Amino acid sequence: MSFFTSPAFLLAVIFVVAVVYSLYAKIRDSKAAAQAPAEQQKAQPEAKPVAAPASAGPEIVGADDKTAAVIMALVSHKSGIPLNRLSFKSIRLMEDK
């Protein structure tokens, strides 16, 4: 078995290629991020601030704030929707029957 066909050599080559590609991707993303704000400012007129909703949060009935936060985090995790994109109207503790 030749050194160049050994599994260790092939794994080393794959590792080096992965490292080089990840460095290239970081450089490419940083250049794109640096150019994006300049292009967005040219393309978009002045953005007007949007007022936040009047509600400070969901109506919580029968549970403390910590329990409500855990429920909201679980819903976000299970649904795959970021927490800042969800809107909770109320959280109510249900009694076991």
N, CA and C atoms as a LAMMPS dump frame, in Angstrom:
ITEM: TIMESTEP
0
ITEM: NUMBER OF ATOMS
291
ITEM: BOX BOUNDS ff ff ff
-5.0000000000000000e+02 5.0000000000000000e+02
-5.0000000000000000e+02 5.0000000000000000e+02
-5.0000000000000000e+02 5.0000000000000000e+02
ITEM: ATOMS id mol type element x y z
1 1 1 N 0.858 -1.174 0
2 1 2 C 0 0 0
3 1 3 C 0.902 1.234 0
4 2 1 N 0.659 2.107 -0.894
5 2 2 C 1.432 3.33 -1.035
6 2 3 C 0.993 4.355 0.014
7 3 1 N 1.889 5.272 0.339
8 3 2 C 1.57 6.325 1.306
9 3 3 C 0.419 7.192 0.804
10 4 1 N 0.379 7.457 -0.485
11 4 2 C -0.637 8.345 -1.053
12 4 3 C -2.021 7.704 -1.152
13 5 1 N -2.106 6.409 -1.008
14 5 2 C -3.406 5.742 -1.033
15 5 3 C -3.812 5.253 0.351
16 6 1 N -3.03 5.578 1.362
17 6 2 C -3.372 5.143 2.714
18 6 3 C -4.557 5.962 3.24
19 7 1 N -5.365 5.381 4.104
20 7 2 C -6.521 6.092 4.66
21 7 3 C -6.117 7.339 5.443
22 8 1 N -4.998 7.314 6.125
23 8 2 C -4.558 8.477 6.903
24 8 3 C -4.272 9.66 5.979
25 9 1 N -3.619 9.4 4.853
26 9 2 C -3.324 10.466 3.91
27 9 3 C -4.614 11.042 3.316
28 10 1 N -5.548 10.175 2.965
29 10 2 C -6.81 10.649 2.395
30 10 3 C -7.599 11.477 3.403
31 11 1 N -7.609 11.066 4.658
32 11 2 C -8.291 11.843 5.69
33 11 3 C -7.609 13.189 5.902
34 12 1 N -6.298 13.218 5.841
35 12 2 C -5.569 14.471 5.985
36 12 3 C -5.895 15.428 4.843
37 13 1 N -5.986 14.91 3.634
38 13 2 C -6.332 15.746 2.483
39 13 3 C -7.749 16.299 2.63
40 14 1 N -8.671 15.481 3.052
41 14 2 C -10.049 15.932 3.25
42 14 3 C -10.092 17.021 4.329
43 15 1 N -9.353 16.836 5.406
44 15 2 C -9.317 17.821 6.481
45 15 3 C -8.767 19.155 5.981
46 16 1 N -7.677 19.118 5.234
47 16 2 C -7.067 20.346 4.719
48 16 3 C -8.029 21.055 3.767
49 17 1 N -8.69 20.326 2.919
50 17 2 C -9.648 20.931 1.995
51 17 3 C -10.803 21.569 2.767
52 18 1 N -11.281 20.919 3.814
53 18 2 C -12.378 21.471 4.621
54 18 3 C -11.951 22.761 5.312
55 19 1 N -10.737 22.795 5.842
56 19 2 C -10.242 24.003 6.51
57 19 3 C -10.101 25.149 5.514
58 20 1 N -9.537 24.871 4.366
59 20 2 C -9.364 25.912 3.351
60 20 3 C -10.715 26.434 2.891
61 21 1 N -11.673 25.55 2.689
62 21 2 C -12.997 25.995 2.248
63 21 3 C -13.683 26.837 3.321
64 22 1 N -13.565 26.449 4.588
65 22 2 C -14.204 27.23 5.645
66 22 3 C -13.572 28.61 5.756
67 23 1 N -12.265 28.713 5.599
68 23 2 C -11.616 30.028 5.599
69 23 3 C -12.087 30.862 4.411
70 24 1 N -12.187 30.25 3.251
71 24 2 C -12.672 30.952 2.068
72 24 3 C -14.101 31.444 2.272
73 25 1 N -14.941 30.628 2.875
74 25 2 C -16.333 31.017 3.109
75 25 3 C -16.417 32.181 4.087
76 26 1 N -15.585 32.175 5.125
77 26 2 C -15.58 33.288 6.082
78 26 3 C -15.156 34.586 5.413
79 27 1 N -14.126 34.52 4.593
80 27 2 C -13.656 35.721 3.905
81 27 3 C -14.727 36.225 2.947
82 28 1 N -15.345 35.311 2.214
83 28 2 C -16.392 35.699 1.261
84 28 3 C -17.581 36.33 1.984
85 29 1 N -18 35.754 3.114
86 29 2 C -19.129 36.285 3.865
87 29 3 C -18.816 37.642 4.471
88 30 1 N -17.588 37.819 4.943
89 30 2 C -17.232 39.11 5.537
90 30 3 C -17.202 40.207 4.473
91 31 1 N -16.748 39.88 3.271
92 31 2 C -16.756 40.867 2.189
93 31 3 C -18.188 41.199 1.78
94 32 1 N -19.045 40.199 1.728
95 32 2 C -20.443 40.425 1.363
96 32 3 C -21.144 41.243 2.435
97 33 1 N -20.834 40.987 3.697
98 33 2 C -21.459 41.74 4.792
99 33 3 C -20.983 43.182 4.787
100 34 1 N -19.742 43.415 4.408
101 34 2 C -19.224 44.775 4.363
102 34 3 C -19.854 45.565 3.222
103 35 1 N -20.162 44.915 2.124
104 35 2 C -20.747 45.595 0.974
105 35 3 C -22.25 45.741 1.098
106 36 1 N -22.897 44.875 1.829
107 36 2 C -24.353 44.885 1.914
108 36 3 C -24.91 46.166 2.513
109 37 1 N -24.398 46.705 3.623
110 37 2 C -24.981 47.931 4.165
111 37 3 C -24.9 49.1 3.189
112 38 1 N -23.807 49.219 2.45
113 38 2 C -23.682 50.307 1.488
114 38 3 C -24.712 50.167 0.377
115 39 1 N -24.935 48.95 -0.098
116 39 2 C -25.915 48.734 -1.157
117 39 3 C -27.334 48.955 -0.646
118 40 1 N -27.6 48.565 0.589
119 40 2 C -28.937 48.747 1.148
120 40 3 C -29.249 50.221 1.343
121 41 1 N -28.278 51.017 1.742
122 41 2 C -28.514 52.438 1.943
123 41 3 C -28.822 53.124 0.624
124 42 1 N -28.19 52.693 -0.449
125 42 2 C -28.449 53.285 -1.751
126 42 3 C -29.819 52.886 -2.28
127 43 1 N -30.199 51.636 -2.067
128 43 2 C -31.424 51.107 -2.65
129 43 3 C -32.671 51.506 -1.876
130 44 1 N -32.564 51.674 -0.557
131 44 2 C -33.745 51.922 0.252
132 44 3 C -33.805 53.368 0.71
133 45 1 N -34.987 53.967 0.635
134 45 2 C -35.136 55.312 1.204
135 45 3 C -35.104 55.222 2.727
136 46 1 N -35.187 56.359 3.38
137 46 2 C -35.142 56.371 4.839
138 46 3 C -36.271 55.527 5.413
139 47 1 N -35.926 54.668 6.337
140 47 2 C -36.915 53.8 6.966
141 47 3 C -37.517 54.516 8.162
142 48 1 N -38.841 54.482 8.252
143 48 2 C -39.516 55.095 9.38
144 48 3 C -39.596 54.084 10.509
145 49 1 N -39.373 54.514 11.753
146 49 2 C -39.466 53.556 12.86
147 49 3 C -40.889 53.042 13.029
148 50 1 N -40.988 51.769 13.363
149 50 2 C -42.29 51.134 13.556
150 50 3 C -42.561 51.06 15.049
151 51 1 N -43.743 51.472 15.441
152 51 2 C -44.106 51.437 16.855
153 51 3 C -44.318 49.997 17.303
154 52 1 N -43.917 49.71 18.529
155 52 2 C -44.108 48.384 19.093
156 52 3 C -45.578 48.19 19.423
157 53 1 N -46.051 46.943 19.443
158 53 2 C -47.441 46.706 19.809
159 53 3 C -47.733 47.227 21.213
160 54 1 N -48.983 47.585 21.439
161 54 2 C -49.371 48.164 22.719
162 54 3 C -49.246 47.146 23.849
163 55 1 N -49.439 45.883 23.546
164 55 2 C -49.388 44.842 24.566
165 55 3 C -47.949 44.588 24.993
166 56 1 N -47.726 44.497 26.289
167 56 2 C -46.387 44.24 26.808
168 56 3 C -46.043 42.763 26.756
169 57 1 N -47.025 41.914 26.58
170 57 2 C -46.777 40.485 26.528
171 57 3 C -48.082 39.735 26.64
172 58 1 N -48.009 38.421 26.723
173 58 2 C -49.237 37.638 26.795
174 58 3 C -49.903 37.759 28.164
175 59 1 N -51.194 37.528 28.166
176 59 2 C -51.937 37.47 29.422
177 59 3 C -51.647 36.109 30.041
178 60 1 N -51.105 36.103 31.253
179 60 2 C -50.726 34.859 31.914
180 60 3 C -51.711 34.615 33.05
181 61 1 N -52.438 33.486 32.969
182 61 2 C -53.45 33.163 33.964
183 61 3 C -53.087 31.843 34.638
184 62 1 N -52.888 31.87 35.942
185 62 2 C -52.66 30.648 36.704
186 62 3 C -51.253 30.112 36.66
187 63 1 N -50.297 30.875 36.16
188 63 2 C -48.908 30.409 36.1
189 63 3 C -47.984 31.59 36.367
190 64 1 N -46.778 31.29 36.844
191 64 2 C -45.816 32.366 37.082
192 64 3 C -45.066 32.689 35.79
193 65 1 N -44.288 33.758 35.805
194 65 2 C -43.578 34.199 34.603
195 65 3 C -42.558 33.162 34.111
196 66 1 N -41.899 32.48 35.039
197 66 2 C -40.901 31.484 34.652
198 66 3 C -41.549 30.321 33.895
199 67 1 N -42.706 29.863 34.371
200 67 2 C -43.418 28.775 33.694
201 67 3 C -43.88 29.22 32.309
202 68 1 N -44.381 30.446 32.209
203 68 2 C -44.817 30.968 30.91
204 68 3 C -43.642 31.061 29.941
205 69 1 N -42.471 31.476 30.44
206 69 2 C -41.293 31.572 29.577
207 69 3 C -40.877 30.205 29.061
208 70 1 N -40.952 29.18 29.912
209 70 2 C -40.607 27.819 29.492
210 70 3 C -41.592 27.332 28.431
211 71 1 N -42.869 27.622 28.611
212 71 2 C -43.885 27.214 27.636
213 71 3 C -43.624 27.877 26.286
214 72 1 N -43.314 29.182 26.305
215 72 2 C -43.05 29.893 25.055
216 72 3 C -41.79 29.341 24.371
217 73 1 N -40.767 29.027 25.15
218 73 2 C -39.545 28.469 24.572
219 73 3 C -39.799 27.096 23.961
220 74 1 N -40.607 26.278 24.634
221 74 2 C -40.927 24.95 24.094
222 74 3 C -41.721 25.045 22.796
223 75 1 N -42.682 25.945 22.749
224 75 2 C -43.471 26.123 21.525
225 75 3 C -42.566 26.569 20.381
226 76 1 N -41.652 27.499 20.667
227 76 2 C -40.723 27.975 19.646
228 76 3 C -39.825 26.845 19.153
229 77 1 N -39.312 26.058 20.078
230 77 2 C -38.406 24.962 19.711
231 77 3 C -39.125 23.889 18.898
232 78 1 N -40.284 23.463 19.359
233 78 2 C -41.01 22.383 18.678
234 78 3 C -41.539 22.816 17.31
235 79 1 N -41.937 24.088 17.18
236 79 2 C -42.479 24.553 15.899
237 79 3 C -41.387 24.965 14.926
238 80 1 N -40.182 25.248 15.44
239 80 2 C -39.091 25.674 14.576
240 80 3 C -39.18 27.142 14.192
241 81 1 N -40.058 27.881 14.827
242 81 2 C -40.229 29.31 14.562
243 81 3 C -39.472 30.079 15.638
244 82 1 N -38.636 31.06 15.26
245 82 2 C -37.917 31.826 16.272
246 82 3 C -38.888 32.518 17.233
247 83 1 N -38.467 32.638 18.478
248 83 2 C -39.33 33.195 19.518
249 83 3 C -39.75 34.627 19.207
250 84 1 N -38.861 35.401 18.573
251 84 2 C -39.222 36.781 18.259
252 84 3 C -40.246 36.889 17.137
253 85 1 N -40.532 35.799 16.439
254 85 2 C -41.536 35.81 15.366
255 85 3 C -42.901 35.314 15.85
256 86 1 N -42.949 34.74 17.057
257 86 2 C -44.21 34.241 17.61
258 86 3 C -44.911 35.341 18.39
259 87 1 N -46.221 35.267 18.414
260 87 2 C -47.013 36.226 19.168
261 87 3 C -47.991 35.442 20.043
262 88 1 N -47.816 35.542 21.347
263 88 2 C -48.676 34.85 22.296
264 88 3 C -49.706 35.834 22.811
265 89 1 N -50.981 35.465 22.729
266 89 2 C -52.046 36.324 23.249
267 89 3 C -52.296 36.036 24.717
268 90 1 N -52.343 34.766 25.076
269 90 2 C -52.536 34.413 26.484
270 90 3 C -51.978 33.023 26.74
271 91 1 N -51.593 32.81 28.002
272 91 2 C -51.122 31.509 28.457
273 91 3 C -51.909 31.191 29.713
274 92 1 N -52.638 30.085 29.681
275 92 2 C -53.493 29.711 30.813
276 92 3 C -53.114 28.326 31.308
277 93 1 N -53.042 28.187 32.622
278 93 2 C -52.77 26.915 33.244
279 93 3 C -54.061 26.112 33.267
280 94 1 N -54.035 24.886 32.745
281 94 2 C -55.233 24.055 32.718
282 94 3 C -55.227 23.103 33.91
283 95 1 N -56.38 22.882 34.477
284 95 2 C -56.528 21.971 35.609
285 95 3 C -56.653 20.543 35.107
286 96 1 N -56.038 19.581 35.795
287 96 2 C -56.185 18.172 35.456
288 96 3 C -57.568 17.695 35.858
289 97 1 N -58.175 16.898 35.021
290 97 2 C -59.517 16.385 35.32
291 97 3 C -59.482 14.898 35.411
